[in-house]
Amino acid sequence: MSNAKRLRQLLASEQFLVAPGAYDGLTARLVEQHGFPLVYMTGAGTSAACGYPDYGLVTMTEMVDNAARMAASITSPLIADADTGYGNELNVTRTVRAFESRGVAGIHLEDQVSPKRCGHLSGKEVVPREAYLENIRAAVAARRDADFVLIARTDARAVLGLDEAIARVNAALALGADIAFVEAPQTLEEVAAIPRRVQGPCLLNVVPGGRTPMIDMASAAQLGYRLAIHPAILMYAMVAAADAALAHLRQHAVSPPPPEGMNVAGLFARCGAAEWDAVRERHAAAVHEQSA
């Protein structure tokens, strides 16, 4: 069964889905090891891992390559940020096929003017509605696997208001997109209104310190959201932990002790060392049999 089909099955279930944001193979593995049913490849995290802010500086090829590494690191379905689709309907077609061919289960496409920027920053611009919908049409037509999930994201709330944002995602759903993603509602009333007014399943983007007020996941499910992504959770944790470790080294001239229970072997175990040990053992056994 493809991961796209597995994602479809999860979306069809009664389970409210939570997808923490990961940005490389290790963080994707950590999300899976903690029992979450799917993983989200954050574009902001991918940009940060490349040393850039989320200003649309990372190319389609870089995003796809990162998604491919992450998808290969886990067995859970991966949803990836595909930004604006990187151009017009031709670019969007290539984008969909590139992510799909790497084993990604679904992507989201947005309507910002390129180069885009983080949805929780000021200064965003969006393309005209018909240009956005033309890209959605192209994405729907481009997928070779009918199970590949297309998430229609709009950033129009910050630029043109909530009514226009909802009109855009409803039109995208009518064209064949699977999930609506209204980025950065600004009040709890707007958060609650989106699932009521959108004619299909909705995604909630949870960004502490962003434009959207925080709610817990039980409340999000009660409001009618189908899934929630948490793109910043591991980025925030990583930066805070790295700052603390580096400050300790700078101040005390010695590395801080590792977290309780962590050592070199334990770290590599989190990266799948057992799988590779088994490969080595099978190879050694086969060599022994041949030489016997």
Wavefront OBJ file of the C-alpha trace (Angstrom):
o trace
v 0.000 0.000 0.000
v 1.349 3.424 -0.929
v 1.814 6.059 1.739
v -0.627 8.245 -0.174
v -3.291 5.554 0.223
v -2.430 5.182 3.897
v -2.879 8.931 4.328
v -6.256 8.681 2.578
v -7.293 5.978 5.011
v -6.227 8.088 7.983
v -8.211 11.034 6.653
v -11.255 8.813 6.207
v -11.038 7.550 9.790
v -12.559 9.229 12.813
v -9.124 9.970 14.293
v -8.162 13.645 14.543
v -4.711 13.811 12.985
v -1.754 15.689 14.448
v 1.399 16.059 12.342
v 4.433 17.595 14.086
v 6.787 19.462 11.798
v 10.121 17.853 10.940
v 12.867 19.155 8.692
v 15.302 16.262 8.155
v 15.561 12.499 8.462
v 16.374 12.518 12.182
v 13.490 14.765 13.193
v 11.133 12.770 10.957
v 12.204 9.597 12.759
v 11.657 11.233 16.147
v 8.093 12.195 15.215
v 7.364 8.645 14.096
v 8.984 7.137 17.196
v 6.625 9.147 19.383
v 3.632 7.490 17.761
v 2.251 10.259 15.576
v 0.431 8.812 12.557
v 1.986 11.150 10.001
v 4.854 13.600 9.615
v 4.821 17.115 8.198
v 7.832 18.477 6.324
v 7.903 22.134 7.282
v 9.084 24.544 4.614
v 10.183 27.012 7.265
v 12.231 24.274 8.937
v 13.693 23.178 5.613
v 14.696 26.786 4.910
v 16.223 27.107 8.380
v 18.123 23.835 7.959
v 19.617 25.329 4.775
v 20.591 28.439 6.728
v 17.875 30.736 5.350
v 14.801 32.480 6.714
v 11.443 31.402 5.302
v 11.548 33.993 2.509
v 11.113 31.722 -0.507
v 14.860 31.294 -0.971
v 14.865 27.483 -1.127
v 14.266 25.994 -4.572
v 11.835 23.285 -5.620
v 14.722 20.862 -6.108
v 16.028 21.497 -2.591
v 12.558 21.008 -1.109
v 11.943 17.800 -3.060
v 15.354 16.399 -2.166
v 14.702 17.041 1.521
v 11.265 15.436 1.286
v 12.792 12.399 -0.412
v 15.304 11.904 2.413
v 12.594 12.282 5.020
v 10.158 9.933 3.288
v 12.902 7.305 3.018
v 13.637 7.606 6.752
v 10.145 6.683 7.973
v 7.272 4.336 7.263
v 4.577 6.896 8.147
v 2.991 9.107 5.466
v 4.741 12.423 4.860
v 2.949 15.654 3.974
v 5.301 18.253 2.470
v 5.194 21.999 2.016
v 5.413 22.703 -1.720
v 5.249 26.499 -1.351
v 3.649 28.191 -4.388
v 4.362 25.327 -6.785
v 7.303 27.445 -8.012
v 5.628 29.114 -10.974
v 2.703 28.644 -13.337
v 0.782 25.518 -14.313
v 3.857 24.008 -15.975
v 5.973 24.380 -12.837
v 3.134 23.137 -10.640
v 2.792 20.029 -12.808
v 6.477 19.267 -12.399
v 6.303 20.002 -8.669
v 3.449 17.557 -8.069
v 5.140 14.811 -10.067
v 8.480 15.386 -8.333
v 7.080 15.099 -4.808
v 4.846 12.182 -5.753
v 7.707 10.223 -7.311
v 9.741 10.535 -4.085
v 7.168 8.698 -1.972
v 5.576 11.777 -0.416
v 1.915 11.194 0.499
v 0.660 14.737 -0.075
v 1.626 18.378 -0.452
v 0.142 21.804 0.097
v 0.194 24.578 -2.492
v -0.382 28.246 -1.699
v -1.379 31.446 -3.462
v 1.354 33.865 -2.423
v 3.258 35.946 -4.931
v 6.735 34.481 -5.418
v 9.041 34.752 -3.578
v 6.716 33.808 -0.756
v 7.327 34.327 2.937
v 6.271 32.669 6.172
v 2.503 32.862 6.540
v 2.818 34.432 9.978
v 4.947 37.387 8.838
v 3.786 40.756 7.575
v 4.204 41.914 3.994
v 2.600 38.989 2.162
v 1.060 39.341 -1.299
v -1.248 36.910 -3.067
v -1.846 36.217 -6.741
v -5.285 36.813 -8.299
v -7.838 34.137 -7.464
v -8.003 32.723 -11.003
v -4.209 32.368 -11.199
v -4.284 30.383 -7.966
v -7.126 28.191 -9.176
v -5.329 27.543 -12.456
v -2.445 26.118 -10.432
v -4.858 23.964 -8.430
v -6.352 22.659 -11.699
v -2.868 21.822 -12.911
v -1.994 20.051 -9.653
v -5.146 17.922 -9.755
v -4.440 16.929 -13.360
v -0.757 16.253 -12.717
v -1.012 13.570 -10.053
v -0.481 10.077 -11.372
v -1.658 8.400 -8.165
v -5.271 9.319 -7.454
v -4.542 8.849 -3.717
v -1.892 11.593 -3.663
v -3.344 14.266 -1.356
v -3.530 17.893 -2.470
v -3.991 20.547 0.200
v -5.113 23.975 -1.014
v -3.559 26.693 1.121
v -4.460 30.355 0.905
v -2.736 33.310 2.537
v -5.500 35.677 1.453
v -6.767 36.274 5.009
v -3.945 38.713 5.742
v -4.261 40.529 2.414
v -7.885 40.397 1.244
v -9.804 39.213 4.307
v -11.388 36.005 5.569
v -14.275 35.988 3.081
v -11.900 35.926 0.125
v -9.748 33.248 1.775
v -12.751 30.987 2.274
v -13.992 31.636 -1.264
v -10.598 30.579 -2.610
v -10.367 27.295 -0.740
v -13.980 26.404 -1.522
v -13.259 26.950 -5.211
v -10.101 24.854 -4.903
v -12.035 22.017 -3.271
v -14.588 22.167 -6.089
v -11.722 21.694 -8.564
v -10.497 18.524 -6.836
v -8.255 19.620 -3.977
v -8.694 17.351 -0.956
v -8.168 19.603 2.081
v -8.517 23.333 2.745
v -5.781 25.268 4.547
v -6.697 28.839 5.454
v -3.443 30.240 6.759
v -3.192 32.506 9.807
v -6.727 33.264 11.030
v -6.286 36.068 13.520
v -8.960 35.493 16.188
v -10.549 32.528 17.908
v -13.808 33.487 16.190
v -12.115 33.134 12.804
v -10.552 29.822 13.815
v -14.029 28.542 14.701
v -15.684 29.959 11.574
v -13.424 28.294 9.026
v -14.643 24.674 9.414
v -18.244 25.889 9.430
v -17.881 27.826 6.194
v -15.499 25.616 4.235
v -17.124 22.890 2.145
v -14.642 20.165 2.929
v -12.023 18.979 5.433
v -9.842 21.674 7.014
v -6.247 21.861 8.237
v -5.197 24.042 11.177
v -1.656 25.437 11.293
v -0.459 25.704 14.911
v 2.373 28.228 15.266
v 3.142 29.461 18.801
v 4.213 33.070 18.555
v 2.430 33.459 15.206
v -0.724 35.272 14.119
v -3.234 32.606 15.153
v -4.375 32.271 18.786
v -3.434 28.968 20.388
v -6.025 26.267 21.018
v -5.571 22.698 22.186
v -6.045 19.807 19.814
v -9.226 18.529 21.470
v -10.808 21.932 20.860
v -9.587 21.966 17.255
v -11.224 18.592 16.682
v -14.475 19.774 18.273
v -14.505 22.808 15.980
v -14.426 20.472 12.988
v -10.811 20.523 11.856
v -9.587 17.255 10.354
v -5.878 17.620 11.035
v -3.357 20.018 12.556
v 0.260 20.646 11.667
v 2.842 21.938 14.172
v 5.671 23.198 11.952
v 7.715 25.030 14.585
v 7.657 22.559 17.479
v 11.019 20.900 16.820
v 12.704 24.022 15.413
v 11.949 25.940 18.590
v 13.106 23.052 20.776
v 16.277 22.504 18.773
v 17.350 26.157 18.819
v 16.714 26.456 22.558
v 18.609 23.251 23.349
v 21.496 24.160 21.041
v 21.784 27.638 22.564
v 21.895 26.148 26.060
v 24.546 23.558 25.133
v 26.761 26.063 23.326
v 26.456 28.621 26.123
v 27.504 25.931 28.625
v 30.565 25.042 26.530
v 31.521 28.697 26.105
v 31.116 29.463 29.812
v 32.567 26.317 31.369
v 34.993 25.103 28.658
v 33.496 21.624 28.797
v 30.627 19.984 26.986
v 27.459 19.671 29.043
v 26.539 16.142 30.119
v 24.270 14.367 27.634
v 20.573 14.129 28.473
v 19.704 11.326 30.854
v 19.879 7.958 29.146
v 21.579 9.301 26.024
v 24.928 8.083 24.742
v 26.554 7.546 21.347
v 24.977 4.146 20.749
v 21.613 5.419 21.930
v 21.741 8.345 19.533
v 22.446 6.113 16.561
v 19.735 3.719 17.694
v 17.257 6.565 17.145
v 18.580 6.773 13.581
v 17.851 3.136 12.755
v 21.143 1.481 13.714
v 19.405 -1.831 14.412
v 18.263 -2.099 10.802
v 21.786 -1.621 9.502
v 23.247 -3.982 12.100
v 20.846 -6.637 10.814
v 22.058 -6.061 7.239
v 25.651 -6.514 8.366
v 24.784 -9.685 10.297
v 22.928 -11.216 7.325
v 25.850 -10.438 5.051
v 28.336 -11.938 7.504
v 26.197 -15.071 7.846
v 25.982 -15.472 4.067
v 29.742 -15.102 3.713
v 30.271 -17.682 6.454
v 27.957 -20.163 4.709
v 29.728 -19.724 1.385
v 33.136 -20.291 2.954
v 32.049 -23.298 5.013
l 1 2 3 4 5 6 7 8 9 10 11 12 13 14 15 16 17 18 19 20 21 22 23 24 25 26 27 28 29 30 31 32 33 34 35 36 37 38 39 40 41 42 43 44 45 46 47 48 49 50 51 52 53 54 55 56 57 58 59 60 61 62 63 64 65 66 67 68 69 70 71 72 73 74 75 76 77 78 79 80 81 82 83 84 85 86 87 88 89 90 91 92 93 94 95 96 97 98 99 100 101 102 103 104 105 106 107 108 109 110 111 112 113 114 115 116 117 118 119 120 121 122 123 124 125 126 127 128 129 130 131 132 133 134 135 136 137 138 139 140 141 142 143 144 145 146 147 148 149 150 151 152 153 154 155 156 157 158 159 160 161 162 163 164 165 166 167 168 169 170 171 172 173 174 175 176 177 178 179 180 181 182 183 184 185 186 187 188 189 190 191 192 193 194 195 196 197 198 199 200 201 202 203 204 205 206 207 208 209 210 211 212 213 214 215 216 217 218 219 220 221 222 223 224 225 226 227 228 229 230 231 232 233 234 235 236 237 238 239 240 241 242 243 244 245 246 247 248 249 250 251 252 253 254 255 256 257 258 259 260 261 262 263 264 265 266 267 268 269 270 271 272 273 274 275 276 277 278 279 280 281 282 283 284 285 286 287 288 289 290 291 292
